[in-house]
């Protein structure tokens, strides 16, 4: 997949005559995947390229100066687009100039004149233009005037509720990773690098990898997890929190691998959170903490011996 960060001549050549999804797509949840699958299907039928126009930062940050904890880093979002089989991604900064465009200006100058796309695919709740004043019906009207087709898809629904990035953020902020994973279509993933820790886990008998990440959302608690490093996926137990028993004050991410001990400082690592075991708590003694960790690890081993655990180790993160 080719990635363009400006409306360059190369980007325009790639987009010309293509089918294009438009949106931020933070989290790349099942609703987003539904849109991308439609883009690819339409592109196959039309024998043209399939692409996505995405933006950063989030519109609420750019327009309302309201901090948003993103589900994915930009790198993770781009990786998801590539795994989904898109031919190109145009990633534009939502700066003052772009955010000041009216809906009509955006449709005419960006979609029609610059990109010259054949078709646009969006979600039914898609908003665009200055302060997001325009919606899908406006986009369809501009498309009729400017010569591009528009398809708007209904949201994906789970348990009677539409899937949205804002709902997933709320679930993750409270540590509800299983519910979030159902909406994402895969386990929630943190990515970063292994850094040197204080080696307190080793002193307790359970050495850990310490993860430094750029992810915004750090679900609190102790989790059954998968830790991917150097191309290998290891069953693990991970803790995200301040380690109150040890007098900690800052949030740390630690992962204990069940099957191996590795020295991999500085290496890239991905942590997939599968199931919450318990909330982090302050224990009365280090021995009580040690016993709790032993119980956490026992639960994780039982989980990974089951069918669901084995299938998670083998499963791809995206099914396209």
C-alpha positions in Angstrom: 0.0 0.0 0.0 1.3 3.4 -0.9 0.9 6.2 1.7 0.7 9.9 0.8 0.7 12.7 3.3 0.2 15.5 0.9 -2.0 16.2 -2.2 1.1 15.6 -4.4 0.9 14.8 -8.1 1.6 11.2 -7.3 -1.2 11.0 -4.9 -3.6 12.6 -7.4 -2.5 10.0 -10.0 -3.2 7.1 -7.7 -6.6 8.5 -6.7 -7.8 9.3 -10.2 -10.7 7.0 -11.1 -10.5 5.1 -7.8 -13.0 4.0 -5.2 -12.3 5.9 -2.0 -13.3 5.5 1.6 -13.3 8.8 3.7 -13.0 9.0 7.4 -10.7 8.9 10.4 -11.2 5.2 11.1 -9.7 5.2 14.6 -9.6 1.7 15.9 -10.5 0.2 12.5 -13.5 -1.5 14.2 -16.1 -3.8 12.5 -18.0 -0.8 11.1 -14.9 0.6 9.5 -14.0 -2.8 8.1 -17.5 -3.0 6.6 -16.8 0.2 4.7 -13.4 -1.0 3.5 -14.7 -4.3 2.3 -17.3 -2.4 0.3 -14.6 -0.2 -1.2 -12.6 -3.2 -2.3 -15.7 -4.9 -3.7 -16.7 -1.8 -5.7 -13.1 -1.4 -6.9 -12.8 -5.0 -8.1 -16.1 -4.6 -10.0 -14.9 -1.4 -11.6 -11.3 -2.7 -12.1 -9.8 0.3 -10.4 -7.7 1.0 -7.3 -9.2 1.0 -3.8 -8.0 3.7 -1.4 -8.8 5.6 1.8 -8.7 9.3 2.6 -8.0 9.7 6.4 -7.1 12.6 8.7 -5.2 13.5 11.8 -5.6 14.7 14.4 -9.1 13.8 15.4 -11.7 16.5 14.4 -12.6 17.2 18.1 -8.9 18.0 18.7 -8.5 20.1 15.6 -11.8 22.0 15.9 -12.7 22.0 19.6 -9.3 21.7 21.2 -10.7 18.8 23.2 -8.2 16.1 23.9 -9.1 12.7 22.5 -7.5 9.5 23.5 -7.1 7.6 20.3 -7.6 3.9 20.0 -4.7 3.5 17.6 -1.5 5.2 16.9 -1.2 6.5 13.3 1.3 3.7 12.6 -1.3 1.1 13.7 -4.0 2.7 11.6 -1.9 2.6 8.5 -0.9 -1.0 9.2 -4.7 -1.9 9.5 -5.3 -0.2 6.1 -2.5 -2.2 4.6 -3.7 -5.5 6.1 -7.1 -4.8 4.7 -5.7 -4.8 1.2 -6.1 -1.2 0.2 -3.9 0.1 -2.7 -3.2 3.5 -1.2 -3.9 5.8 1.7 -4.0 9.6 1.6 -3.4 10.9 5.1 -4.0 14.6 5.5 -3.4 16.9 8.5 -6.7 18.5 9.6 -5.1 21.9 9.8 -6.8 25.3 9.9 -7.1 25.6 6.1 -8.6 22.2 5.6 -10.9 22.4 8.6 -12.2 25.8 7.3 -13.4 24.3 4.0 -17.2 24.3 3.6 -18.7 21.0 2.6 -19.1 22.1 -1.0 -15.5 23.3 -1.2 -14.2 20.0 0.2 -16.3 18.0 -2.2 -15.3 20.2 -5.2 -11.6 21.0 -4.5 -10.5 17.7 -2.8 -12.8 14.9 -4.1 -13.5 16.2 -7.6 -10.7 18.5 -8.7 -7.7 17.1 -6.8 -8.5 13.4 -6.5 -11.0 12.8 -9.4 -12.3 9.7 -7.8 -15.0 7.5 -9.4 -16.8 6.7 -6.2 -16.8 7.5 -2.5 -17.9 5.1 0.3 -18.7 6.4 3.8 -20.6 5.5 6.9 -24.2 6.7 7.2 -23.2 9.1 10.1 -20.3 10.7 8.1 -19.9 14.4 8.6 -17.7 16.9 6.8 -17.1 20.5 6.0 -16.6 23.5 8.3 -17.6 22.4 11.9 -18.9 19.2 10.3 -22.0 21.0 9.1 -22.6 18.6 6.1 -23.8 15.0 6.0 -24.3 12.1 3.7 -27.3 13.7 1.8 -25.1 16.8 1.1 -22.3 14.6 -0.1 -24.7 12.8 -2.5 -25.9 16.1 -3.8 -22.4 17.3 -4.4 -21.6 14.0 -6.1 -24.4 14.4 -8.5 -23.2 17.9 -9.4 -19.5 17.0 -9.6 -19.7 13.6 -11.2 -18.8 11.0 -8.5 -20.9 8.3 -7.0 -21.6 8.1 -3.2 -22.5 5.0 -1.2 -23.4 5.4 2.4 -23.4 2.2 4.6 -25.4 1.7 7.8 -23.4 1.3 11.0 -22.4 -2.2 12.0 -24.4 -3.3 15.0 -23.6 -5.5 18.0 -26.0 -6.4 20.8 -28.6 -3.9 19.4 -26.2 -0.9 19.5 -24.2 0.7 16.6 -20.5 0.2 16.8 -18.5 3.5 17.3 -15.0 4.5 18.2 -16.4 6.6 21.1 -18.1 3.6 22.6 -14.9 1.5 22.2 -12.9 4.3 23.9 -15.2 4.2 26.9 -14.9 0.4 27.2 -11.1 0.5 27.1 -10.9 3.4 29.6 -12.6 1.1 32.1 -10.7 -2.0 31.3 -13.5 -3.8 29.5 -11.2 -5.3 26.8 -13.4 -8.3 26.0 -16.4 -6.1 25.0 -14.1 -3.7 23.1 -12.5 -6.7 21.2 -16.0 -7.8 20.1 -16.5 -4.4 18.5 -13.0 -4.2 17.1 -13.2 -7.7 15.6 -9.8 -8.5 17.2 -8.0 -8.1 20.5 -7.0 -4.5 21.5 -3.4 -4.0 20.8 -0.7 -1.9 22.3 2.6 -1.4 20.4 5.9 -0.1 21.4 9.4 -1.2 22.5 10.8 -3.2 25.4 12.6 -0.9 27.9 14.6 -1.6 31.0 12.5 -1.8 34.2 13.3 -2.0 37.9 13.4 -5.9 37.7 11.0 -6.1 40.6 9.0 -8.8 38.8 12.2 -10.9 38.7 12.6 -10.5 42.5 9.1 -11.8 42.9 9.9 -14.8 40.8 8.0 -13.6 37.7 10.2 -11.6 35.3 8.4 -9.2 33.0 9.0 -7.3 29.9 8.4 -3.5 30.3 6.6 -1.9 27.4 7.0 1.8 26.4 4.2 2.8 24.1 2.7 5.7 22.2 -0.8 4.4 22.6 -3.2 6.8 24.4 -5.6 4.3 25.8 -4.1 2.1 28.6 -6.9 -0.1 30.1 -6.2 -0.6 33.8 -5.9 -4.0 35.3 -4.4 -7.5 35.1 -5.0 -9.3 31.8 -4.6 -12.5 30.0 -2.6 -11.4 26.9 -0.5 -12.3 23.9 2.9 -10.7 23.6 4.4 -10.6 20.1 8.1 -10.1 19.7 10.6 -11.0 17.0 7.8 -12.6 15.0 6.8 -15.0 17.7 3.6 -14.8 19.8 3.8 -15.8 23.5 1.0 -16.4 25.9 1.4 -13.9 28.8 -0.1 -12.2 31.7 0.1 -8.4 31.6 -0.4 -5.6 34.2 -1.3 -2.1 33.4 -1.2 0.2 36.3 0.8 2.0 39.0 1.8 -1.1 41.0 0.4 0.2 44.4 1.9 -2.6 46.5 5.3 -1.5 45.4 4.7 2.2 46.0 4.4 3.1 42.3 2.8 6.4 41.1 3.1 6.3 37.3 1.4 3.9 34.9 3.5 1.1 33.7 2.9 -1.8 31.3 4.5 -5.1 32.2 4.1 -8.5 30.6 5.1 -11.9 32.0 5.6 -14.5 29.3 4.3 -17.9 30.3 6.6 -20.1 28.2 10.0 -18.3 27.9 12.3 -15.7 29.4 13.7 -13.2 26.9 16.3 -10.4 27.0 15.0 -8.2 24.2 15.6 -4.6 25.3 15.0 -2.1 22.6 13.0 -4.5 20.4 9.6 -3.7 19.0 6.7 -5.5 20.8 3.0 -5.8 20.4 0.7 -6.6 23.3 -2.8 -8.0 22.6 -5.1 -7.8 25.6 -7.5 -10.8 25.6 -9.3 -11.0 28.9 -9.3 -9.1 32.2 -8.5 -11.2 35.2 -8.9 -8.6 37.9 -8.4 -4.9 38.8 -5.0 -3.8 40.1 -5.0 -3.6 43.9 -2.7 -2.9 46.8 -1.8 -6.0 48.7 -0.8 -6.2 52.4 2.6 -7.7 51.6 4.9 -8.8 48.8 4.0 -12.4 49.7 0.3 -11.7 49.1 1.2 -10.1 45.8 3.3 -13.1 44.8 0.4 -15.4 45.6 -2.0 -13.3 43.5 0.4 -13.4 40.6 0.6 -17.2 40.9 -3.2 -17.3 40.7 -3.3 -14.9 37.7 -0.7 -17.1 35.8 -2.6 -20.3 36.7 -5.8 -18.8 35.2 -4.0 -17.8 32.1 -2.5 -21.2 31.6 -5.9 -22.8 31.8 -7.3 -20.3 29.3 -4.6 -21.0 26.8 -5.1 -24.7 27.1 -8.7 -24.3 26.0 -9.9 -24.0 22.4 -10.3 -20.2 22.5 -6.8 -19.7 23.7 -5.2 -21.8 21.0 -7.3 -20.2 18.3 -6.3 -16.8 19.4 -2.6 -17.6 19.1 -3.1 -18.8 15.5 -5.7 -16.3 14.4 -4.9 -13.3 12.1 -5.7 -9.9 13.5 -7.9 -8.9 10.5 -10.1 -11.2 8.4 -10.1 -9.8 4.9 
